[in-house]
Amino acid sequence: MPGLDVAAIRARFPALAQTHDGQPMAFFDGPGGTQVPDTVIEAVVRYYRESNANHGGAFPTSERSDAIVHDAAAALADLLGVDGDELTLGPNMTTLTFHLSRSIVGSMRPGDEIVVSGLDHQANVDPWIAAARDNEVLVRTWEPELADCTLRLEGLDAVLNERTRLVALGWASNAVGTINPVAEVAKRAHAAGAWLFVDAVHAAPHLPLDARAVDADFVACSTYKFFGPHVGAVYGRREILASLPTYKVRPAEHRFETGTGNFEGYAGAAAAVEYIAGLGSAYGGARAGSTRRERIVAGMTAIRASELELYRHLAARLHAIRGVRLYGLTSEADLARRTPTAAITIEGVAPREAATMLGRKGIAVWDGDFYATGLIERLGLAPDGVIRIGLTHYNTRAEVDRLADELEAIATSGTSRPA
Ligand SMILES: Cc1ncc(COP(=O)(O)O)c(C=O)c1O
């Protein structure tokens, strides 16, 4: 399989051409939201030029809006390996999870239990705690191993029992990059009679996903993390969705989508999925005549290979800097169990201070806890958190070297400071 042509890919992302104080911007902020390719921008603009209307009407722009909603659900379903009618579109993963959690937990009985993890983004923890409180349901926490920021299955066994009705789990950690054993968790959850709700927001930009293959009951994602607009989507297994109580306005057809949709965003979301499918054709070896799903898997496989190669280089550079500590799975042998998202601290330098110094040089990294608040607290790093370096397929080796050189300079200034 040929590698990605990163220069050609970068030319498709207009924002990557930005400069700051005469230096090119380098974007390592992908886990907070990626840049978008030309076709996504054009799809959003085209919506306003050609299709702008509410949906459900008997005139062409409204019919086009209806088609856009349908196409976005179909495209996102292909990304997750499911069917379009099992998708709920909405503003973002957090809002959709709060919304669905009311219905899911509303179907439980007092005394039932939910398992959440101490590794997850709070968006897959707090909605369950809130809904559980309203329904006299108990929440148990699956504690992570802090040495390598992983969730061990023995830890799940300790909190799972015959009263468990739901396990809420991240597919991958947005803070430290750990990929969780979702298929194994689904088996154990189902054996206990529980559903599995997977937060795939951090996994979706980095891994080919197949909700049916891992046997998840719900999978949530957000398109702004994989080259699309600020839109969220949740897959729910058809028969479970049909069985849930709903919180909806009477005549609305969709049982879980409320109010008027972000149609321009949905147009961009479908274009983001097409962009990934296009990578599958161009670089992933997808043959002519392949289905969109096959092309998406090929595209994500090509992205994964390219990102891991770059991450290997980043990790080697980070390991070589005195005063830098990398969290989570750090050995070469564990690369397959992580995304290319590095959480680091620098001895003697607060994460915000380091991020500010990098920002002044046109290098975008995030600092803080990124709403993985429970994990950062458990690691004893609250409230300052860590510096998060997120690689995507449009990053280059030269950018990584530039970042590492700056980090080296920052670390040297930190370690030379009086304590
Ligand atoms: C792993 C993970 N889950 C959930 C969210 C929340 O997503 P949204 O902004 O779509 O609500 C994020 C956003 O950073 C995330 O990284």
The ligand as a Gaussian input file, in Angstrom:
#p B3LYP/6-31G(d) Opt

LIG

0 1
 C      -13.376000      11.487000      23.994000
 C      -14.324000      12.630000      23.907000
 N      -15.594000      12.442000      24.261000
 C      -16.512000      13.420000      24.202000
 C      -16.167000      14.682000      23.787000
 C      -17.222000      15.732000      23.725000
 O      -17.569000      15.902000      22.402000
 P      -18.515000      17.120000      21.954000
 O      -17.668000      18.338000      21.955000
 O      -18.974000      16.710000      20.601000
 O      -19.625000      17.203000      22.933000
 C      -14.847000      14.946000      23.424000
 C      -14.435000      16.305000      23.027000
 O      -13.326000      16.700000      23.246000
 C      -13.910000      13.889000      23.471000
 O      -12.643000      14.085000      23.124000

